[in-house]
């Protein structure tokens, strides 16, 4: 399992923790510090076990009110960053 911590910008959440499968293709778990607790726990449950590419294509660009981003969008950035680290290590 590959783990990564991401500091989101422009949202209420202060940190996003990501765990990917050893090959970096599947989301094992996602958790948030701060933000809308119930909604962010639900997002973590919904994306667990899904392919990173699927989650990114579904949630990337999602906004929150007048903000140009959201916790879900920031999570996609965290997933992409974690996946790039896997590729760099290979």
N, C-alpha and C positions, 0 to 999 in steps of 0.2 A: 504494500500500500504506500502511496505517495501522499504526503501531507503538505499543505501550504497555508499560510496566513496572509490575508489581503486587507489593506486599509482602504475602505471605500471613500469616495469623495462625493459631496453634494447630496448625501442622504443622512437619515437619522442613525442608521447602524454605524457602529464604530469599528467593527472588525468582522471579517468573514473567514471562517476556517473551512478548508476544503480537504477532502480525502478522495483520491482517485485510485483506481485499480493499478496494479503494477505496470501495465502497459499504457496508462494514462488515458484510456479511451472511455472508461465508465466512471460515473460519479458514485462513490461509495457513501459519502455523507457530506452534508453542508450544514454549518451552524453559524448563527449570527450573534453578535454582542450588541445590544442596544436595538433600537427600532421597534416596530410593532410586533411584539413577542409572538402572539398567536399566529399572525399571518406568516411570519418568517419561519416559525416551526413547521407550518403547513408546507411552505415552499421546500424546506429541507426534506420532508417526507415524500413530496411529489417527485422530486428529482433523483432521489436515491435509487440506484440500480439502473438508471437510464444512461444512454450514451451521451457523452459530453457534447458532441456535435448536434444532437437532437435538442438538448436543453438550450444550447446557445442559439440555434436557429429559431426556437420558439420564443425566447424571452429577451434576446438582445434588442436594445432600443426601446424597451418598455419604459414609460415615464410615470412620474408620480405628481399629480396636480400640475402646477406650473413649472416644476423642475424638469430639466432636460434629461434626467436619468431617474432611476429608482433602485431599490435594493435588489430587485431581480436583475436589472440591467448590470448593476455593479457585480453581482454574483457571476454573470456571464463573463465579465472582464477577468474576474478571479479565476474562473475555470480555464479561460484561454491562457492566462499567464502561467498557471500551474502546468497545463499541457505543454506549453513551450519549454518549460524547464525540463520536462521529461525528455523532449526531443533533443535538447541541448546536451543532456547527460548521456545520450546514446552514442 
